Amino acid sequence: MSIEETRLVVEGFLENQAGKWLAEDAQLLDRGSSGRPGGRPEVASWFARWNRVMPGRLLVTDGRSAVELTLFSEAGWAVSAAAVFDIRGGEIVRLHFFYDPASPLETP
């Protein structure tokens, strides 16, 4: 995939975390816990638990992208995170997600 195609997929997903950007067999490797949701519905559901996802810096290369994120919960706390997206055929096939769930940026 070209850099432009990779950017389009990742930015589209970050805009609303819609499942349409995820491959049917997408994998999420949650490095902050032992969670490893697999499949489009499970990965989309994992992101749905966050009230808001605010992207920061985005780095893009052919078929791979890394982004800094701030995740906001409905309870009012935020977590700083980083994600690496593996893209194939216009879809996210694997998402490596790094954060420290024990270190929220703010608490209610």
Backbone hydrogen bonds, N-H to C=O, Kabsch-Sander energy under -0.5 kcal/mol:
donor,donor_aa,acceptor,acceptor_aa,energy
6,T,2,S,-2.4
7,R,3,I,-2.6
8,L,4,E,-2.2
9,V,5,E,-2.0
10,V,6,T,-2.4
11,E,7,R,-2.9
12,G,8,L,-2.1
13,F,9,V,-2.3
14,L,10,V,-2.7
15,E,11,E,-1.5
16,N,12,G,-1.0
16,N,13,F,-0.5
17,Q,13,F,-3.7
21,W,18,A,-1.6
22,L,19,G,-2.0
23,A,92,I,-2.7
26,A,23,A,-1.9
27,Q,93,V,-1.6
28,L,37,P,-2.6
29,L,27,Q,-0.5
29,L,95,L,-3.1
30,D,28,L,-0.9
30,D,35,G,-1.7
31,R,29,L,-1.0
31,R,97,F,-3.2
33,S,30,D,-1.1
39,G,26,A,-3.7
40,R,24,E,-1.8
43,V,39,G,-2.4
44,A,40,R,-2.4
45,S,41,P,-2.2
46,W,42,E,-2.0
47,F,43,V,-1.8
48,A,44,A,-1.7
49,R,45,S,-0.8
49,R,46,W,-0.7
50,W,47,F,-1.7
51,N,72,F,-1.9
52,R,72,F,-1.6
54,M,52,R,-0.5
54,M,70,T,-3.0
56,G,68,E,-3.4
59,L,66,A,-3.3
61,T,64,R,-2.7
64,R,61,T,-1.4
65,S,85,F,-1.9
66,A,59,L,-2.5
67,V,83,A,-2.4
68,E,57,R,-2.1
69,L,81,A,-2.8
70,T,54,M,-1.9
71,L,79,V,-2.8
72,F,52,R,-2.9
73,S,77,W,-2.9
76,G,73,S,-1.2
78,A,106,E,-1.0
79,V,71,L,-2.3
81,A,69,L,-2.9
82,A,98,F,-2.4
83,A,67,V,-2.4
84,V,96,H,-2.5
85,F,65,S,-3.2
86,D,94,R,-3.0
87,I,63,G,-2.9
87,I,85,F,-0.5
88,R,91,E,-2.5
91,E,88,R,-1.7
92,I,21,W,-3.1
93,V,86,D,-2.7
93,V,91,E,-0.6
94,R,86,D,-1.4
95,L,27,Q,-2.3
96,H,84,V,-2.9
97,F,29,L,-2.8
97,F,95,L,-0.6
98,F,82,A,-3.3
98,F,96,H,-0.5
100,D,80,S,-0.6
103,S,100,D,-2.2
105,L,78,A,-3.4
106,E,78,A,-0.8
